[in-house]
Amino acid sequence: MGSWDSTLIQASFHEEEANAILSLPLPRRSMPDTVLWHYDKSGHYTVRSGYWLATKCKSVPSSSALSLNSWWKRFWRFRIPSKIKIFLWKAYHNWIPSYWDLKEFLLSANDCLSLENLEFLCILLWRIWFWQNKLIHEQIWLDDDSCYSYAKQHLADFLETNYRKEDASKKGVATPWKAPPVGVVKVNSDAVWFSKQKKFGLGLVIRDCTGKVLGSVATPISSSVSVAVAESLAMERGASIAKQLGFSTVILELDCMGVTKTLDIRSLQVSELSYVFNSIYEICNDFYMYKFSYTPHIGNQVAHSLARLALSLESELTWLSGTLESIISLVSADIQLLSSS
């Protein structure tokens, strides 16, 4: 593998840019230089990515524009009934008869209230509007306290019915590490970024169907690459170690869904990831069978702990028939979950 011409790069770029270039890892095999569009994952220019960049390059927006943008971001996150969202939409556009400037009122409330309090206020406004209509059109008087108590109960009932049961069920579902089939090994890998040192830690662990550790690695890299590239480098290292140890049927697993999906469908032809992906494919072609797999973070804790360990290292540490003593407890926990499921 070659190396950067540091003298030429430092003479051609400002110090910050030169250091960023020199920190980029080079591909393990020779590849032709390619011009990439950095602002799209495909590496190609698109009208959409060009428009996005143009809006980013505009002058800094005014405080009122920032407030407006913040309001709409929150609006779409509101956990309130649709009919109240429609009421707010009308109120914001001054389509609700009122003595107040409801748009300014909502923007001011958005700036000083939490999301939960703002949701309650919106329901309270809707209830006051309903109360006003009852008074004007039906001459029915509702006392002030009933507006407040109704709004509070209405929000609580809506959240209980639509959100809290769902949240509770999600919390109760754990997706621990899943063992590979008999005769297959699983390589879990992960990357952790430490901004102060501008350093990534790569961690990987290889296990069989019983959860036994067949090898593990912790690798520090001083680099300013993207997280996706670092995750891909971790998988590449895992594939390389699995090949060195002579395994032929392999599952390569990450907790980065974007990388695993793209690897699986081979959709990237030109991008910052392409050189790492090409290297992974080249290694995997030597396996009898291989598969790319995604796991939530809870199923990747051993690799994650090794990646965090790598941040404190100066060079790579490799265990060819086990792992570090401090990681054993996590491995044991995964094995225990396997035996209980």
Steps between C-alpha positions, in 0.01 A plus 500: 500500500636845406515816707416868460765734358502708819753753370290578192172514696640732769642728230169509308242547778445697818611319815148401611410366154834319465456328838148392403625350171795322664266345759295325230579128478611378159351197322685169538519458122567743219195685366470777239437853626136605475324835536221473760213728597530506878141605572325187372554140615521379142799726433313655203352848476123518523271802477368418847847498660594818311186675626574382857854639481378831353257549790779421746724761339245780537557775754423422863121515547341761724377415847140512377579250224668270752198526728267416210710199401504378860120531524434283196751236609317474830158517337558173311618334822194598705328204669151645481184407306490585128198728542703719738788512251253623239381766746862610557563516126203732461600704806854544370368635168255729682198310371353484851312818604688634802601822676851358528767461235502124543802448275721723717355344813583146383854598391565669836367199690719270289810697601445468875307175562605136499339269245271347765382840629452627146283197418285575804474868407384411147225278635402773747476755216281263302275450806472877558400543135235229547383671821474833316290344221264349756455840662446697177288255304315305770517738798645218712748612766783264599702599807870572458614209716324248275709619202824440685402165651352377170817588306720327759290184500460499121878504449558231764236271345635553148860421603392196701302358210740578214853521635575369847389142442704494180805645680467247780484211254812627321690526828409144581642365174872431510692380197811334643781346300374214283719198447582389144388159370716193567811506280485878452696769685373850567732802488361799691681829448457860612666842490511769771607863441694704758482864384763641740772274362353489147525127525284197422501173686410187304387186679408155373421160647457163328268240660351163413148357551563444874621856560862390544750773406730386220686829465474870578676821402524860626648744248563876543508719188586868496269623229234757414289270283122489531334260742371293207855458366628406847222241542588362156871483594405305814308249288788478253740419786258240632473332160878503466555337842231238429678417173841477676353256756377277220123537539299440185136568594460841662236751612636856517289709738488873582267729694507753213196423284596737217832323442363146519209578266726662244750215516223246456355655183836621361342834404801729548724522196674831567522646850733548796396148607570330169868419560423337837200316354708370210758370746226327705356336187847388394562332837151347509546343155743258668231373739286202407196696619451838667220730608475863617276551801368788714449486876378767744764637736399261781604207282842651432622586849813281499631657177404846631696445824805388301469813283492719813804314633683574174477875569754455783744298288795608289492193276274206418443221754391158376376196693484196272317268740307723738479858615600740778402403856291819544285405197432143618199608709324633188575180311366294792182709508439430130556125556259505794232665285559236233446214745186661646333567162 
